[in-house]
Amino acid sequence: METEEIQKQKEYIEKVKEINKNKSLKYYILTMGCQLNENDSEKLIGMVENMGYSESNDLNDADLYLINTCCVRENAEEKVFGKLGELKKIKENKDIIIAIGGCMMQEEHITNKIKKSYPFVDVIFGTHTLHKVPEDIYKTIIERKKIKDVIDIDGEIYEGLPVKRSDNKKASVTIMYGCNNFCTYCIVPYVRGRERSRRPEDILKEIEDLAKEGYKEITLLGQNVNSYKGTKEGYGFAELLRDVDKIDGIEIIRFVSPHPKDFTDDVIEAIKDSKKISRLIHVPLQSGSTNVLKEMNRRYSKEQYLSLIDRIKSRIPEAVFSTDIIVGFPGETEEDFEDTLDVVRKVNFEQIFMFIYSRRVGTRADKMENQIPEEIKHKRFDRLKALFEENIEKNNQKYVGTVQKILVEGYSKNNEKMLTRKN
């Protein structure tokens, strides 16, 4: 449902469009982080293209610069500050607008650093004020003043923002925002706020419209996607999956990221009953050690995780799994790490997204003693990677001689005789 606030922002879009009339202005966007950030950037692009800007991939050729930040990894901060250093040189010779937003901007020590060390930045916006970018840009153009538009309270869910999809066959649809879990290593609840679910009718309408436009694959997004709660009593993630499954035209349904503690039997049954929901199921592990999982505040044990995998496999024998694993969490012993390797062997994951633990200011884990030396972290990471790579060939062998359904999106850039999937 489009609110008065969104109507106001669309008026600002038209005002900026009128200012930019006949000017051939361009924008450059840098997106960092997860699929939720990528989805946010599609909205940013939708708004600025409606304002009359066209995309440029050349850093030196744009008039508006958008940086959508992530604060999950330390090297993300380094990348942002490096990019701002490049933009400073451009701004010294050209009248440009620099707008930086996303998760990192919800951290006060970061915005303070930007205001002090990078005062040439024109707009700072947070995760809860992304919808106000048209107003912020308009005021920057007209009033020529720096704008910080960040709020610490949980933002509202706004429907009806313009969106420019990055693909024409597959699309991501955010079904909920925020997180209530407070894993000790994670900054997300502090920068994305508490869990807020979109109305089912808004989600289904968006997917129905995508289907009419020819989209074939949908990925449902949420910080903990299976914590989704609709506006009707008893309407949760399982019910939403069943409703999405009914939409004509959509052929593949995926979802990320679920939390193992919320992976209930009704969700498993919804997957089993569907011919569209992918049998590659993402179930984040983070660690195979019950001791480490407790310190992470993940609220499940190694045994409970393996039991969940067994429950899914018993109902959906063709299911295969992907996961996330963090190596080198504070206090992780050699025995703890061996537990992680044990789970990897038992589950035989198709994909593993591996991360070396990175300290985040503001999280409980950052204050923990027994931080693991970098050398040990990297050695364990290499061992995990080597084990996974050993399993790749074995995993691939089971597909030999079978027929699999895939989404073809075009010809390979490197071989015009080969069809490929972009992602």
C-alpha positions in Angstrom: 0.0 0.0 0.0 1.5 3.3 -1.1 1.6 5.8 1.8 1.6 9.6 2.0 5.3 9.5 2.6 6.0 7.6 -0.6 3.7 9.9 -2.6 5.8 12.8 -1.2 9.1 11.1 -2.3 7.6 10.6 -5.8 7.0 14.3 -5.9 10.6 14.9 -5.1 11.6 12.5 -7.8 9.6 14.6 -10.3 11.2 17.8 -9.0 14.7 16.5 -9.4 13.8 15.1 -12.9 12.7 18.6 -13.9 16.0 20.1 -12.6 17.9 17.5 -14.6 15.9 17.9 -17.8 18.1 18.0 -20.9 21.3 17.6 -18.9 22.3 13.9 -19.6 23.5 13.3 -16.1 24.8 9.9 -14.9 25.1 8.0 -11.7 27.6 5.4 -10.4 26.6 2.9 -7.7 28.7 0.7 -5.5 26.8 -2.1 -3.7 28.4 -4.1 -0.9 27.2 -7.0 1.2 24.3 -9.4 1.0 21.3 -9.9 -1.3 19.3 -7.6 0.9 21.7 -4.8 0.1 21.5 -5.7 -3.6 17.7 -5.5 -3.3 18.0 -2.1 -1.6 20.3 -0.9 -4.5 17.6 -1.9 -7.0 15.3 0.5 -5.3 18.0 3.2 -5.2 18.6 2.7 -8.9 14.9 2.8 -9.6 14.6 6.1 -7.8 17.6 7.9 -9.4 16.8 6.7 -12.9 13.3 8.1 -12.5 15.1 11.4 -11.5 16.7 11.5 -14.9 20.1 9.9 -14.2 21.5 7.1 -16.4 24.0 4.5 -15.3 27.7 4.8 -15.8 30.3 2.2 -15.0 33.1 4.7 -15.2 34.0 6.3 -11.8 35.2 9.4 -13.5 32.2 9.9 -15.7 29.3 10.3 -13.2 27.5 13.2 -11.6 25.8 11.3 -8.7 27.7 8.7 -6.7 25.8 6.2 -4.5 27.5 3.9 -2.1 25.4 1.2 -0.4 27.5 -0.1 2.5 27.8 -3.3 4.5 29.2 -3.5 8.0 29.5 -7.3 8.4 33.2 -7.6 7.5 36.0 -5.3 8.5 37.4 -5.1 4.9 34.1 -3.6 3.8 35.0 -0.5 5.8 38.4 -0.3 4.2 36.8 -0.5 0.8 34.4 2.3 1.5 37.0 4.7 2.8 39.2 3.8 -0.1 36.4 4.7 -2.5 35.7 7.9 -0.7 39.4 8.8 -1.1 39.0 8.3 -4.9 35.8 10.4 -5.0 37.5 13.3 -3.1 39.9 13.7 -6.0 37.0 13.7 -8.5 35.1 16.2 -6.5 38.0 18.6 -6.4 37.7 19.0 -10.2 34.0 18.4 -10.8 30.6 19.4 -9.3 29.3 16.0 -8.1 26.9 14.6 -5.4 28.1 11.9 -3.2 25.5 9.9 -1.2 26.5 7.1 1.1 24.0 4.8 2.9 23.3 1.3 4.1 24.2 -0.6 7.2 27.5 1.0 8.0 25.8 4.4 8.3 23.8 3.1 11.3 27.0 3.0 13.3 27.7 6.3 14.9 31.5 5.9 15.0 31.4 5.5 11.2 29.2 8.5 10.5 31.4 10.6 12.9 34.5 9.5 11.0 32.9 10.4 7.6 31.8 13.9 8.9 35.3 14.5 10.2 37.6 12.9 7.6 35.4 13.0 4.5 33.4 16.3 4.9 32.8 16.5 1.2 30.2 13.7 1.4 26.8 15.3 0.6 24.3 12.8 1.9 24.4 10.2 4.6 21.3 8.0 4.8 20.6 4.9 6.9 18.8 1.6 6.4 15.6 3.1 7.7 15.6 6.2 5.5 16.5 4.8 2.1 13.1 5.8 0.8 14.0 9.5 1.5 16.9 9.6 -0.9 14.9 11.7 -3.5 14.2 14.3 -0.9 17.8 14.3 0.3 19.2 14.7 -3.2 16.7 17.5 -4.0 17.7 19.4 -0.9 21.4 18.9 -1.7 20.9 20.4 -5.1 18.7 23.3 -4.0 20.1 24.2 -0.6 23.7 23.1 -1.1 24.1 21.7 2.4 25.3 18.4 3.8 22.5 16.1 4.9 22.6 13.3 7.5 19.4 11.4 7.4 19.8 8.5 9.8 17.3 7.3 12.5 18.1 4.8 15.3 14.5 3.6 15.8 13.1 0.7 13.7 12.0 2.0 10.3 8.6 1.5 8.8 8.0 -0.7 5.7 7.3 1.4 2.7 5.6 -0.1 -0.4 5.6 1.4 -3.9 9.2 2.6 -4.4 10.4 2.5 -8.0 12.6 -0.6 -8.6 15.1 -1.2 -11.4 15.8 -5.0 -11.5 19.4 -6.1 -12.3 18.1 -9.1 -14.1 15.2 -9.9 -16.4 14.6 -13.6 -15.5 15.3 -13.9 -11.8 14.4 -11.4 -9.0 14.8 -11.1 -5.2 11.8 -10.1 -3.1 12.3 -9.0 0.5 9.6 -10.4 2.7 10.9 -9.1 6.1 13.4 -6.7 7.6 15.5 -6.8 10.7 16.5 -9.5 13.2 15.6 -10.4 16.8 18.3 -13.1 17.4 21.4 -11.1 18.5 24.0 -13.6 17.5 27.1 -12.4 19.4 29.2 -11.9 16.3 26.6 -10.0 14.3 26.0 -6.3 14.0 22.8 -6.7 11.9 20.1 -6.3 14.6 21.7 -3.0 15.6 21.8 -1.6 12.1 18.7 -3.2 10.5 16.5 -3.1 13.6 13.9 -5.6 14.9 12.0 -8.0 12.8 9.2 -6.4 10.6 7.3 -8.5 8.1 5.7 -7.2 5.0 2.0 -7.9 4.4 1.4 -11.1 2.5 -0.8 -9.4 -0.1 2.0 -6.9 -0.9 4.6 -9.7 -1.3 2.3 -11.8 -3.5 1.3 -8.8 -5.6 5.0 -8.0 -6.2 5.7 -11.6 -7.3 2.5 -11.8 -9.5 3.7 -8.6 -11.3 7.2 -10.1 -11.8 5.6 -13.2 -13.2 3.6 -11.1 -15.7 6.8 -9.4 -16.7 8.4 -12.8 -17.6 10.4 -13.5 -14.4 10.9 -17.2 -13.8 12.9 -17.4 -10.6 12.2 -15.7 -7.3 14.4 -15.6 -4.2 12.6 -14.6 -0.9 14.9 -12.5 1.3 15.0 -11.8 5.0 17.6 -11.7 7.7 15.9 -14.8 9.1 13.4 -15.5 6.4 11.6 -18.3 8.1 10.8 -16.1 11.1 8.3 -14.4 8.8 4.9 -13.6 10.4 2.0 -12.3 8.2 -0.7 -10.0 9.4 -3.2 -12.9 9.8 -3.1 -15.2 12.8 -1.3 -18.4 12.0 0.1 -17.1 8.7 3.8 -17.8 8.7 6.6 -18.7 6.3 5.1 -22.1 5.4 1.8 -20.5 4.4 3.6 -17.8 2.3 5.7 -20.5 0.5 2.5 -22.3 -0.4 0.9 -19.1 -1.7 4.0 -18.2 -3.8 4.0 -21.7 -5.2 0.5 -21.1 -6.6 1.6 -18.1 -8.8 1.5 -19.0 -12.5 4.7 -18.2 -14.4 7.1 -18.6 -11.5 9.1 -21.8 -12.0 11.8 -21.7 -9.3 11.5 -20.5 -5.8 14.5 -20.0 -3.4 14.8 -18.4 0.0 17.7 -17.0 2.1 18.6 -17.0 4.9 16.6 -19.2 7.2 17.6 -19.9 10.9 17.9 -23.5 11.9 15.8 -22.9 15.1 12.9 -21.7 13.0 13.0 -24.4 10.4 9.8 -26.0 11.4 8.1 -29.2 10.1 5.4 -27.2 8.3 8.1 -25.4 6.3 9.7 -28.8 5.4 6.2 -30.1 4.3 5.6 -26.9 2.2 8.9 -27.6 0.4 8.1 -31.3 -0.1 4.7 -30.5 -1.6 6.1 -28.0 -4.1 7.6 -28.8 -7.4 8.9 -25.2 -7.7 10.9 -24.7 -4.4 14.6 -25.5 -5.0 15.9 -28.7 -3.5 19.2 -26.9 -2.8 18.3 -25.7 0.7 20.4 -23.1 2.6 20.8 -24.0 6.3 23.4 -21.8 8.0 25.6 -23.7 10.4 28.2 -21.1 11.5 30.0 -23.7 13.6 29.8 -27.4 14.2 30.8 -27.1 17.9 28.0 -27.0 20.4 30.2 -24.9 22.7 30.9 -22.3 20.1 27.3 -22.2 19.0 26.3 -21.4 22.6 28.9 -18.6 22.7 27.5 -17.4 19.4 23.9 -17.4 20.9 22.7 -19.5 18.0 20.3 -21.5 20.2 20.8 -24.9 18.7 23.5 -27.6 19.2 25.5 -29.7 16.8 23.2 -32.6 17.4 20.1 -30.5 16.8 21.5 -29.2 13.5 22.3 -32.7 12.3 18.8 -33.8 13.4 17.2 -31.0 11.3 19.2 -32.1 8.3 18.0 -35.7 8.8 14.4 -34.6 9.2 14.6 -32.7 5.9 16.3 -35.6 4.1 13.7 -38.1 5.4 10.9 -36.0 3.9 12.7 -34.7 0.9 15.3 -37.4 -0.1 16.5 -35.4 -3.1 17.4 -32.3 -0.9 20.9 -31.0 -0.9 22.3 -28.3 1.3 24.4 -25.1 1.3 25.6 -23.3 4.4 27.5 -20.5 6.1 30.5 -21.3 8.3 32.6 -18.9 10.4 36.1 -19.9 11.2 38.1 -18.6 14.2 35.3 -17.4 16.5 36.7 -16.3 19.9 37.6 -19.3 22.1 37.3 -21.8 19.2 39.6 -24.7 20.1 41.1 -27.3 17.8 38.4 -29.8 19.1 35.7 -27.2 18.3 37.0 -26.8 14.8 37.2 -30.6 14.3 33.4 -30.7 15.2 32.8 -28.2 12.3 34.8 -30.5 9.9 32.8 -33.5 11.2 29.5 -31.8 10.3 30.8 -30.9 6.9 31.7 -34.5 6.3 28.4 -35.8 7.5 26.2 -33.3 5.6 28.3 -33.2 2.4 27.3 -29.6 1.5 26.9 -28.7 -2.1 28.0 -25.1 -1.3 29.8 -23.5 1.7 30.1 -19.8 2.1 33.2 -19.6 4.4 34.1 -16.6 6.5 37.1 -15.9 8.8 35.7 -14.3 12.0 35.9 -10.5 11.9 35.5 -8.4 15.0 32.7 -5.9 14.9 32.5 -2.9 17.2 29.3 -3.0 19.2 28.9 -6.8 19.3 29.4 -9.0 22.3 31.9 -11.2 20.6 34.2 -8.2 20.1 34.6 -7.9 23.9 35.3 -11.6 24.4 38.6 -12.9 25.6 40.5 -15.6 23.8 40.4 -13.9 20.4 42.0 -16.4 17.9 45.3 -15.3 16.3 45.0 -14.5 12.6 47.5 -17.2 11.6 45.4 -19.9 13.2 42.2 -18.5 11.7 43.7 -18.7 8.2 45.1 -22.1 8.6 41.7 -23.4 9.8 40.0 -21.7 6.9 42.4 -23.4 4.5 41.7 -26.8 6.0 37.9 -26.2 5.7 38.3 -25.1 2.1 40.5 -28.2 1.3 37.9 -30.6 2.8 35.1 -28.9 0.9 37.0 -29.1 -2.4 37.6 -32.8 -1.8 33.8 -33.3 -1.8 33.1 -31.3 -4.9 34.0 -34.0 -7.4 32.1 -36.6 -5.3 29.0 -34.3 -5.3 29.2 -33.8 -9.0 29.4 -37.5 -9.8 25.8 -38.1 -8.6 24.5 -35.8 -11.4 26.2 -37.7 -14.2 23.5 -39.4 -16.3 20.7 -37.4 -14.8 18.4 -34.7 -16.3 18.3 -31.4 -14.3 16.1 -28.3 -14.7 18.1 -25.1 -14.9 17.3 -21.4 -15.8 19.2 -20.4 -18.9 19.6 -16.6 -19.1 21.7 -16.1 -22.3 24.9 -16.9 -24.1 28.3 -17.0 -22.3 30.4 -13.9 -22.6 33.4 -16.1 -23.3 31.8 -18.7 -25.6 29.0 -17.7 -27.9 28.1 -21.3 -28.5 27.5 -21.9 -24.8 24.3 -21.1 -22.9 24.8 -20.0 -19.4 23.2 -18.9 -16.1 24.5 -15.5 -15.0 24.6 -16.2 -11.3 
